[in-house]
Amino acid sequence: MAIEMTNVFGLGLFKHIIIKTYCQKCLDICWSMAIQDPPLFMDTQIDRKGQPFDNEAYRPYTQAGPLVKFIVWPAIYLNEGGSLLFKGVAQGMVESDLGS
């Protein structure tokens, strides 16, 4: 079932040419990733607060640390279970920040 982006985000948002152009480019990239054989894989497990920071798959955003605070951009792999194509970006934190 196709969903019109205007139904999801509202028509007013797409009156801005910069936002419309950005959304179109995002869709083009996602489509290109999906039609590869095998398709590229985006690590969508983003709820990683408090887990160890994986320096092999992620680079720090504005703060490094041994634990993940939040994911800014997911890692992209050549395929599911395949080699890393592009590192993701994650905010690091120290253990004392777990409560916040």
Stockholm file with secondary structure:
# STOCKHOLM 1.0

chainA/1-100         MAIEMTNVFGLGLFKHIIIKTYCQKCLDICWSMAIQDPPLFMDTQIDRKGQPFDNEAYRPYTQAGPLVKFIVWPAIYLNEGGSLLFKGVAQGMVESDLGS
#=GR chainA/1-100 SS CCCCHHHHHCGGGGGSHHHHHHHHHHHHHHHHHHTSSSCCEECCCCCCTTSBCCTTTEEESSCCCSEEEEEEECCEESSTTSCEEECEEEEEECGGGTTC
#=GC SS_cons         CCCCHHHHHCGGGGGSHHHHHHHHHHHHHHHHHHTSSSCCEECCCCCCTTSBCCTTTEEESSCCCSEEEEEEECCEESSTTSCEEECEEEEEECGGGTTC
//
